[in-house]
Amino acid sequence: MYIVTAREMQTMDRRTIEEIGIPGQVLMENAARGAVDIFLNTFPGALDKKIGVMAGRGNNGGDGFVMARYLAQWGAKVTVFLLTEAQKLQGDALSNWNLLFPCGVETVCVPDSQAFKAATRRLIHQNIWIDAILGTGLKSEVKGYFKDAIVFLNQSGKPIFAVDLPSGLDADTGQPLGSCIHARATATFAFAKTGHVLYPGADLSGAVSVVDIGIPATVSHDPSPGQRLITAQEVCRLIMERPSDTHKGRTGHLLVVAGSPGKAGAAAMCASAAMRAGAGLVTLGVPQGLLPVLMEKSTEVMTMAFPETPEGALSDAGADAILSFLKEGKRCLALGPGIGTAPQTKRLVHRLIAESPVPLVLDADALNLLAEDTGILTQAPSPVILTPHPGELSRLTGLPTTAIQADRIGTARRFAKKWRVHLILKGAATVTAIPDGTVAVNASGNPGMASGGMGDVLTGLIAGLIVQGYGPAAACKIGVFLHGAAADAASREIGPVGYLAGNVAQFVPSVFKLLLELKNSHLDHRPHSFITLLPRLGEAV
């Protein structure tokens, strides 16, 4: 499912109107009619309530005007409160404003704070609010009178339905621009915006539904938007079904190089998760001193010892042996969980990046060691996948974590393009950026994942998919969705807090089963007036 930036959406609107010849008023009509359907689905008893539409002067306000007209036609008690003077309206917004009075819709102009205060009695008696104040074009902080109106709606205690985007939300980053509407639900038009799926925008938008307003495919696919939302349906298009005569030699052999004293669990979880993802064979390479522990702990995984430092960490003295082992039919190297940051380990990591004959998945301490010389990525002969959390990406880029979190898509995209790597920026709404600059935002997962070991499991899942024949981009998208969806299953079955990374790995096969059932089901492919985003696999199925 495509998600778009504000500029991409504006370009599509302009091309549809100017090149295709569909009038803007037709698009506005389609948008509002679909939004009313969603509104009535969200609030089944709304027609018996007092509905207030808080509208600005732009096209967002115009969409609100058309919604008001349709709701009144259905018998609703609807009042439009215009936060400007009617004389300042233009274009399609003005045309639809002029239709309100003939259609019996009550209107109140509140162009300033004094007028707003005078209308307070009427404002406080509305039961449901439709937010049509500001749209996707907002880029500066909301101040003054509009800020007061947003604060009023949020503090009213009444449910709010946002038109296209909650007023005050940055459509591209999901960050509030000063004050921002906190909506119960949002009807957005043509495509979801990136701000709807990135946090905190995802929380501020509530349940997001996408209305088909009639943008032709010749416009929306040429060029295609640079972002997609990873949903169950998206993953179903990527996953492969195994032939009946599949054997472990076909499903690939992974080498995991991980572990150090006190961090043996990270190595074990990574290797086990790769098996859960379907890898045929996994060899876990660890420092010599950890071999007895991991031989006992890792039942289905083969183990191999490599030279260690006096402190028990992996040493670069084992680089030749690792590289030689990789050339013996291995398909991927997972590197980093729990390896520590000793100087000898750093030299090992850098050499493996520069010489690995197979794709690498780097996590944890491998990322911290890479941060000391990111230029080594230019020497990598094989695809490299990095899986940092914001703190690790901060070390890789030199940017503060606050800057990274304020522009997750942009930061990930720039790094992936600069270093020609696949980058997975972990966190709520995990972002996957690939070297050509396209980005995918994950829709699965939940807050219970905020515990140790989750990253080790993700690394194993992605590496386990690569050895089965998935390309790096597909492995990243499938891996992050599986990771989050398995955590969603753990949250439902065990509880929202306190399930472990190992529990998440255990739920991966059942999620795969659901995905295959969804892939093979006879889905209804007829067009619909709107699509509600379904972030949870169970809901999608």
C-alpha positions as CSV (number, residue, x, y, z in Angstrom):
1,M,0.0,0.0,0.0
2,Y,1.5,3.4,-1.0
3,I,1.9,6.1,1.5
4,V,2.7,9.6,0.2
5,T,4.3,12.8,1.2
6,A,2.4,16.1,1.0
7,R,4.3,17.1,-2.1
8,E,3.5,13.8,-3.8
9,M,-0.2,14.2,-3.0
10,Q,-0.2,17.9,-4.2
11,T,1.4,16.8,-7.5
12,M,-1.2,14.1,-8.0
13,D,-4.0,16.5,-7.4
14,R,-2.6,19.0,-9.8
15,R,-1.9,16.5,-12.6
16,T,-5.4,15.0,-12.2
17,I,-7.0,18.4,-12.6
18,E,-4.7,19.9,-15.2
19,E,-3.6,16.9,-17.3
20,I,-6.5,14.5,-16.9
21,G,-9.2,17.1,-16.7
22,I,-11.1,16.0,-13.7
23,P,-12.3,19.2,-11.9
24,G,-11.1,19.9,-8.4
25,Q,-14.7,20.2,-7.3
26,V,-15.4,16.6,-8.4
27,L,-12.4,15.4,-6.4
28,M,-13.6,17.3,-3.4
29,E,-17.1,15.9,-3.8
30,N,-15.7,12.3,-4.0
31,A,-13.5,12.9,-0.9
32,A,-16.3,14.3,1.3
33,R,-18.8,11.6,0.2
34,G,-16.3,8.9,1.2
35,A,-15.5,10.7,4.4
36,V,-19.1,10.8,5.4
37,D,-19.4,7.0,4.9
38,I,-16.4,6.6,7.3
39,F,-17.8,9.1,9.7
40,L,-21.1,7.3,10.0
41,N,-19.3,4.0,10.4
42,T,-17.2,5.4,13.2
43,F,-20.1,7.1,15.0
44,P,-23.2,5.0,14.2
45,G,-25.6,7.2,16.2
46,A,-24.2,10.5,14.8
47,L,-27.3,11.4,12.8
48,D,-29.1,11.9,16.1
49,K,-26.3,14.1,17.6
50,K,-25.3,17.7,17.1
51,I,-22.4,17.7,14.7
52,G,-20.0,20.7,14.6
53,V,-17.7,21.3,11.6
54,M,-14.7,23.5,12.5
55,A,-13.4,24.7,9.2
56,G,-10.5,26.8,7.8
57,R,-10.4,28.8,4.6
58,G,-8.5,26.3,2.4
59,N,-9.6,23.1,0.6
60,N,-9.6,21.2,3.9
61,G,-12.4,23.5,4.9
62,G,-14.0,22.9,1.6
63,D,-14.0,19.2,2.3
64,G,-15.7,19.9,5.6
65,F,-18.4,22.0,3.9
66,V,-19.3,19.1,1.5
67,M,-19.4,16.7,4.5
68,A,-21.8,19.1,6.2
69,R,-24.0,19.2,3.2
70,Y,-24.2,15.4,2.9
71,L,-24.8,15.0,6.7
72,A,-27.6,17.6,6.6
73,Q,-29.1,15.7,3.6
74,W,-29.2,12.6,5.8
75,G,-31.1,14.6,8.5
76,A,-28.2,15.4,10.9
77,K,-28.1,18.6,13.0
78,V,-24.9,20.1,11.6
79,T,-23.4,23.5,12.1
80,V,-20.3,24.8,10.3
81,F,-18.1,27.2,12.3
82,L,-15.8,29.0,9.8
83,L,-12.6,30.3,11.3
84,T,-12.3,33.2,8.9
85,E,-14.5,35.7,7.1
86,A,-16.5,34.2,4.3
87,Q,-15.2,36.9,1.9
88,K,-11.8,35.3,2.1
89,L,-12.8,31.9,0.7
90,Q,-11.7,31.1,-2.8
91,G,-12.1,28.4,-5.5
92,D,-13.7,25.1,-4.7
93,A,-14.0,26.0,-1.0
94,L,-16.0,29.1,-1.8
95,S,-18.2,27.2,-4.3
96,N,-19.1,24.7,-1.6
97,W,-19.6,27.3,1.1
98,N,-22.2,29.0,-1.2
99,L,-24.1,25.7,-1.3
100,L,-24.5,25.4,2.4
101,F,-27.3,28.0,3.0
102,P,-29.5,26.7,0.1
103,C,-29.1,23.2,1.4
104,G,-30.2,24.2,4.9
105,V,-26.9,23.9,6.7
106,E,-26.4,26.4,9.5
107,T,-23.2,28.4,9.4
108,V,-21.4,30.6,11.9
109,C,-18.5,32.8,11.0
110,V,-16.0,33.1,13.9
111,P,-13.0,34.9,12.3
112,D,-11.3,36.0,15.5
113,S,-11.0,35.3,19.2
114,Q,-13.7,37.7,20.2
115,A,-16.2,36.0,17.8
116,F,-15.1,32.6,19.0
117,K,-15.7,33.6,22.6
118,A,-19.1,34.9,21.7
119,A,-20.0,31.6,20.1
120,T,-18.8,29.5,23.1
121,R,-22.3,28.5,24.2
122,R,-23.1,27.1,20.8
123,L,-19.6,25.5,20.5
124,I,-19.9,23.6,23.8
125,H,-23.2,22.1,22.9
126,Q,-21.9,20.1,19.9
127,N,-21.7,16.4,20.5
128,I,-19.2,15.4,17.8
129,W,-16.6,17.5,16.0
130,I,-15.3,17.3,12.4
131,D,-11.9,18.9,12.2
132,A,-11.5,20.6,8.8
133,I,-9.2,23.4,9.8
134,L,-5.8,22.7,8.3
135,G,-4.6,20.2,5.7
136,T,-1.5,18.6,4.4
137,G,0.2,21.8,3.3
138,L,1.0,23.0,6.8
139,K,4.8,23.2,7.5
140,S,5.1,25.9,10.2
141,E,4.0,25.8,13.8
142,V,0.4,26.5,14.5
143,K,0.0,29.8,16.4
144,G,-2.5,32.3,17.5
145,Y,-6.2,31.9,16.8
146,F,-6.0,28.5,15.0
147,K,-3.9,27.2,17.9
148,D,-6.7,28.3,20.3
149,A,-9.3,26.5,18.2
150,I,-7.3,23.3,18.2
151,V,-6.8,23.5,22.0
152,F,-10.6,24.1,22.4
153,L,-11.5,21.0,20.4
154,N,-9.0,18.8,22.3
155,Q,-10.2,20.0,25.6
156,S,-13.9,19.8,24.7
157,G,-14.1,16.1,25.8
158,K,-16.1,15.4,22.5
159,P,-14.9,12.9,19.9
160,I,-13.1,14.5,16.9
161,F,-13.1,13.2,13.3
162,A,-10.3,14.6,11.2
163,V,-10.6,15.4,7.5
164,D,-7.5,14.2,5.6
165,L,-5.1,14.9,8.4
166,P,-5.5,16.1,12.1
167,S,-5.0,19.9,12.0
168,G,-1.5,20.7,13.2
169,L,0.2,17.5,12.2
170,D,3.2,17.4,9.8
171,A,2.0,15.3,6.9
172,D,5.5,14.0,6.2
173,T,7.1,13.4,9.6
174,G,4.1,12.6,11.9
175,Q,5.3,15.3,14.3
176,P,2.9,17.9,15.8
177,L,3.6,21.4,14.7
178,G,2.8,23.1,18.0
179,S,-0.8,22.2,18.8
180,C,-2.4,19.3,17.0
181,I,-5.8,17.7,16.9
182,H,-6.1,14.4,18.7
183,A,-8.6,12.6,16.5
184,R,-10.7,9.5,17.2
185,A,-10.6,8.7,13.5
186,T,-9.3,10.2,10.3
187,A,-10.6,10.0,6.7
188,T,-7.7,10.7,4.3
189,F,-7.9,11.0,0.6
190,A,-6.4,8.9,-2.2
191,F,-3.5,7.6,-0.1
192,A,-2.4,7.6,3.5
193,K,0.2,10.2,4.3
194,T,3.5,9.2,5.9
195,G,2.5,11.3,8.9
196,H,-0.4,9.0,9.5
197,V,1.8,6.0,10.1
198,L,4.8,7.5,11.9
199,Y,4.6,8.2,15.6
200,P,3.2,10.3,17.3
201,G,1.1,11.0,14.2
202,A,-0.3,7.5,14.2
203,D,-1.7,8.0,17.7
204,L,-3.0,11.5,16.9
205,S,-4.8,10.3,13.7
206,G,-6.7,7.5,15.4
207,A,-8.2,4.9,13.1
208,V,-7.2,6.0,9.6
209,S,-9.3,5.1,6.5
210,V,-8.3,6.0,2.9
211,V,-11.0,7.3,0.5
212,D,-10.7,6.6,-3.2
213,I,-11.3,10.0,-4.7
214,G,-10.7,9.1,-8.4
215,I,-7.0,9.8,-8.9
216,P,-6.2,7.8,-12.1
217,A,-3.5,5.1,-11.9
218,T,-1.7,6.9,-14.8
219,V,-1.1,9.7,-12.3
220,S,-0.5,7.8,-9.1
221,H,1.9,5.3,-10.6
222,D,3.9,7.6,-12.8
223,P,6.2,8.0,-10.9
224,S,5.2,5.7,-8.0
225,P,5.4,7.2,-4.5
226,G,8.7,6.6,-2.7
227,Q,7.0,5.0,0.4
228,R,4.9,1.9,1.1
229,L,3.2,0.7,4.2
230,I,4.1,-2.9,5.1
231,T,0.8,-4.7,5.8
232,A,-0.2,-8.3,5.8
233,Q,-1.4,-8.0,2.3
234,E,1.9,-6.5,1.2
235,V,3.8,-9.3,2.8
236,C,1.6,-12.0,1.2
237,R,2.8,-10.7,-2.2
238,L,6.4,-11.3,-1.2
239,I,6.4,-14.6,0.6
240,M,7.1,-17.8,-1.3
241,E,5.5,-21.2,-0.8
242,R,7.8,-24.1,-0.6
243,P,7.8,-26.9,-3.2
244,S,6.7,-30.3,-1.9
245,D,10.2,-31.8,-2.4
246,T,12.0,-29.1,-0.4
247,H,14.9,-30.2,1.8
248,K,17.2,-28.4,4.2
249,G,19.9,-28.0,1.5
250,R,17.6,-25.9,-0.5
251,T,16.4,-23.7,2.4
252,G,19.9,-22.4,3.1
253,H,22.8,-22.4,5.6
254,L,23.3,-19.3,7.8
255,L,26.4,-18.5,9.9
256,V,25.7,-16.4,13.0
257,V,28.8,-14.8,14.5
258,A,27.9,-13.5,17.9
259,G,28.3,-13.7,21.7
260,S,30.8,-12.7,24.4
261,P,31.0,-13.4,28.1
262,G,27.7,-12.3,29.7
263,K,25.9,-12.1,26.3
264,A,25.6,-15.7,25.2
265,G,21.8,-15.3,25.2
266,A,21.9,-12.8,22.4
267,A,23.7,-15.3,20.2
268,A,21.3,-18.1,21.0
269,M,18.2,-16.0,20.4
270,C,19.5,-14.8,17.0
271,A,20.3,-18.3,15.8
272,S,17.0,-19.8,17.1
273,A,15.0,-17.0,15.4
274,A,16.6,-17.8,12.1
275,M,15.4,-21.4,12.4
276,R,11.9,-20.2,13.3
277,A,12.0,-18.1,10.1
278,G,12.6,-21.3,8.1
279,A,16.4,-21.5,7.6
280,G,17.5,-25.0,6.7
281,L,20.7,-24.9,8.7
282,V,22.2,-22.5,11.1
283,T,25.7,-22.6,12.5
284,L,26.4,-20.4,15.5
285,G,30.0,-19.2,15.7
286,V,31.1,-18.1,19.1
287,P,34.2,-17.5,21.2
288,Q,35.9,-20.7,22.3
289,G,34.9,-20.2,26.0
290,L,31.2,-19.9,25.2
291,L,31.0,-23.1,23.2
292,P,30.1,-25.5,26.0
293,V,27.2,-23.2,27.2
294,L,25.8,-22.7,23.7
295,M,26.2,-26.3,22.7
296,E,23.8,-27.2,25.5
297,K,21.5,-24.3,25.0
298,S,21.1,-24.4,21.2
299,T,19.5,-27.8,20.4
300,E,18.6,-27.4,16.8
301,V,21.6,-25.1,15.9
302,M,25.1,-26.3,15.1
303,T,28.0,-24.6,16.9
304,M,31.5,-23.7,16.0
305,A,34.3,-22.1,18.1
306,F,36.5,-19.3,16.9
307,P,39.6,-17.7,18.5
308,E,39.0,-15.3,21.4
309,T,40.7,-12.5,23.2
310,P,42.1,-13.0,26.7
311,E,38.8,-11.5,27.9
312,G,36.8,-14.0,26.0
313,A,35.5,-11.9,23.1
314,L,35.8,-12.8,19.4
315,S,39.2,-12.0,17.9
316,D,40.4,-11.1,14.4
317,A,42.6,-14.1,14.6
318,G,39.5,-16.0,13.5
319,A,38.8,-13.9,10.4
320,D,40.4,-16.3,7.9
321,A,38.5,-19.3,9.4
322,I,35.2,-17.4,9.2
323,L,35.7,-16.3,5.7
324,S,36.7,-19.7,4.6
325,F,33.7,-21.2,6.3
326,L,31.4,-18.7,4.5
327,K,32.7,-19.8,1.1
328,E,31.6,-23.4,1.8
329,G,28.0,-23.0,0.7
330,K,26.8,-20.4,3.3
331,R,24.2,-17.9,2.1
332,C,24.3,-15.2,4.7
333,L,26.3,-13.9,7.7
334,A,24.5,-12.5,10.8
335,L,27.0,-10.5,12.8
336,G,26.9,-8.6,16.0
337,P,24.5,-9.7,18.7
338,G,26.4,-9.7,22.0
339,I,30.0,-9.6,20.5
340,G,31.3,-6.7,22.6
341,T,33.5,-3.8,21.4
342,A,37.1,-5.0,22.1
343,P,39.7,-3.7,19.6
344,Q,40.3,-7.2,18.2
345,T,36.6,-7.6,17.7
346,K,36.5,-4.3,15.8
347,R,39.2,-5.5,13.5
348,L,37.2,-8.7,12.9
349,V,34.0,-6.9,12.1
350,H,35.7,-4.5,9.7
351,R,37.4,-7.3,7.8
352,L,34.2,-9.3,7.5
353,I,32.3,-6.3,6.2
354,A,35.1,-5.7,3.6
355,E,35.5,-9.3,2.5
356,S,32.3,-11.3,3.2
357,P,31.3,-13.3,0.1
358,V,27.7,-13.4,1.3
359,P,25.1,-10.8,2.4
360,L,25.6,-9.5,5.9
361,V,23.0,-8.5,8.6
362,L,24.7,-6.3,11.2
363,D,23.2,-5.6,14.6
364,A,24.1,-4.4,18.1
365,D,27.8,-4.2,18.8
366,A,28.7,-4.7,15.1
367,L,26.9,-1.4,14.4
368,N,28.8,0.3,17.2
369,L,32.1,-0.9,15.9
370,L,31.1,0.1,12.3
371,A,30.3,3.6,13.6
372,E,34.0,4.1,14.2
373,D,34.6,3.9,10.5
374,T,31.5,3.8,8.3
375,G,33.7,4.3,5.3
376,I,34.4,0.6,5.4
377,L,30.9,0.1,3.9
378,T,32.3,1.3,0.5
379,Q,34.5,-1.8,0.4
380,A,31.7,-4.3,1.0
381,P,31.5,-6.8,-1.9
382,S,28.1,-8.1,-0.8
383,P,24.8,-6.5,0.2
384,V,24.8,-5.1,3.8
385,I,21.7,-4.8,6.0
386,L,22.0,-2.6,9.1
387,T,19.4,-2.9,11.9
388,P,20.0,0.1,14.3
389,H,17.7,1.5,16.9
390,P,17.8,5.4,17.0
391,G,20.7,5.5,19.4
392,E,22.8,3.2,17.2
393,L,21.9,5.3,14.1
394,S,22.9,8.4,16.1
395,R,26.4,6.9,16.5
396,L,26.5,6.0,12.8
397,T,25.4,9.4,11.6
398,G,26.6,11.8,14.3
399,L,23.0,13.2,14.5
400,P,21.2,13.5,17.8
401,T,18.5,10.9,18.4
402,T,15.9,13.8,18.6
403,A,16.7,14.8,15.1
404,I,16.5,11.2,13.9
405,Q,13.1,10.6,15.5
406,A,11.8,13.9,14.1
407,D,12.6,12.7,10.6
408,R,12.8,8.9,10.6
409,I,12.0,8.4,7.0
410,G,14.3,11.2,5.7
411,T,17.2,10.1,7.9
412,A,17.0,6.4,7.0
413,R,16.6,7.2,3.3
414,R,19.6,9.5,3.2
415,F,21.9,7.0,5.0
416,A,20.8,4.1,2.8
417,K,21.4,6.0,-0.4
418,K,24.7,7.4,0.7
419,W,26.2,4.1,1.7
420,R,24.3,1.8,-0.7
421,V,23.0,-0.3,2.2
422,H,19.6,-1.6,3.4
423,L,18.8,0.1,6.6
424,I,16.2,-0.9,9.2
425,L,15.5,1.9,11.7
426,K,13.8,0.1,14.5
427,G,11.2,1.5,16.8
428,A,7.4,2.1,16.6
429,A,6.6,2.1,12.9
430,T,10.0,0.6,11.9
431,V,11.4,2.2,8.8
432,T,13.1,0.2,6.1
433,A,15.2,2.1,3.5
434,I,16.8,0.5,0.5
435,P,19.7,1.8,-1.6
436,D,17.5,3.3,-4.3
437,G,15.9,5.6,-1.8
438,T,12.5,3.9,-1.5
439,V,11.2,3.3,2.0
440,A,8.7,0.9,3.7
441,V,7.1,1.7,7.0
442,N,6.0,-1.3,9.1
443,A,2.4,-1.6,10.4
444,S,2.8,-4.4,12.9
445,G,4.1,-4.5,16.5
446,N,3.2,-3.0,19.9
447,P,4.7,-1.4,23.0
448,G,5.3,-4.7,24.7
449,M,8.3,-5.1,22.4
450,A,10.3,-2.6,24.5
451,S,12.5,-5.3,26.2
452,G,15.9,-6.9,25.7
453,G,16.6,-9.4,23.0
454,M,14.0,-8.2,20.4
455,G,16.7,-6.9,18.1
456,D,18.5,-10.2,18.2
457,V,15.4,-12.0,17.1
458,L,14.8,-9.5,14.2
459,T,18.4,-10.1,13.0
460,G,17.9,-13.8,13.0
461,L,14.6,-13.5,11.2
462,I,16.0,-11.4,8.4
463,A,19.1,-13.6,8.0
464,G,17.0,-16.7,8.1
465,L,14.9,-15.4,5.2
466,I,17.9,-14.4,3.1
467,V,19.3,-17.9,3.2
468,Q,16.0,-19.2,1.8
469,G,16.4,-17.2,-1.3
470,Y,14.7,-13.9,-0.5
471,G,16.5,-10.8,-1.7
472,P,17.7,-8.3,0.9
473,A,14.7,-5.8,0.3
474,A,12.1,-8.6,0.6
475,A,13.8,-10.1,3.6
476,C,13.8,-6.8,5.4
477,K,10.1,-6.1,4.7
478,I,9.0,-9.6,5.6
479,G,11.3,-9.8,8.6
480,V,10.1,-6.6,10.3
481,F,6.5,-7.5,9.7
482,L,6.9,-11.0,11.0
483,H,8.7,-9.6,14.0
484,G,5.9,-7.2,14.9
485,A,3.1,-9.6,14.0
486,A,4.6,-12.3,16.1
487,A,4.8,-9.8,19.0
488,D,1.2,-8.9,18.4
489,A,0.3,-12.6,18.7
490,A,2.3,-12.8,21.9
491,S,0.6,-9.7,23.3
492,R,-2.8,-11.3,22.7
493,E,-2.0,-14.7,24.0
494,I,0.3,-13.9,26.9
495,G,-0.4,-10.2,27.8
496,P,0.5,-6.7,26.6
497,V,3.6,-6.4,28.8
498,G,6.1,-9.0,30.0
499,Y,6.3,-11.4,27.1
500,L,9.9,-12.1,26.1
501,A,11.9,-12.0,22.9
502,G,11.9,-15.8,22.9
503,N,8.1,-15.8,23.0
504,V,8.1,-13.6,19.9
505,A,10.3,-16.1,18.0
506,Q,8.0,-19.0,19.0
507,F,5.0,-17.2,17.4
508,V,6.7,-16.7,14.1
509,P,5.6,-20.1,12.5
510,S,1.9,-19.4,13.4
511,V,2.1,-16.0,11.8
512,F,3.6,-17.6,8.7
513,K,0.7,-20.0,8.7
514,L,-1.8,-17.1,8.8
515,L,0.0,-15.2,6.1
516,L,-0.1,-18.3,3.8
517,E,-3.8,-18.7,4.5
518,L,-4.4,-15.1,3.7
519,K,-2.3,-15.4,0.5
520,N,-4.4,-18.4,-0.7
521,S,-7.8,-17.1,0.4
522,H,-10.2,-15.7,-2.2
523,L,-10.1,-12.1,-1.3
524,D,-12.6,-9.6,-2.6
525,H,-10.7,-7.5,-5.1
526,R,-13.5,-5.3,-6.2
527,P,-12.9,-1.6,-5.6
528,H,-14.3,-0.1,-2.5
529,S,-15.1,3.6,-1.6
530,F,-12.6,3.4,1.2
531,I,-10.1,1.2,2.9
532,T,-9.3,1.1,6.6
533,L,-5.7,0.6,7.5
534,L,-5.4,-2.8,9.3
535,P,-2.1,-2.9,11.2
536,R,-2.8,-6.1,13.0
537,L,-2.5,-9.4,11.2
538,G,-5.4,-11.0,13.1
539,E,-7.6,-8.1,12.0
540,A,-6.4,-8.4,8.4
541,V,-7.2,-12.1,8.3
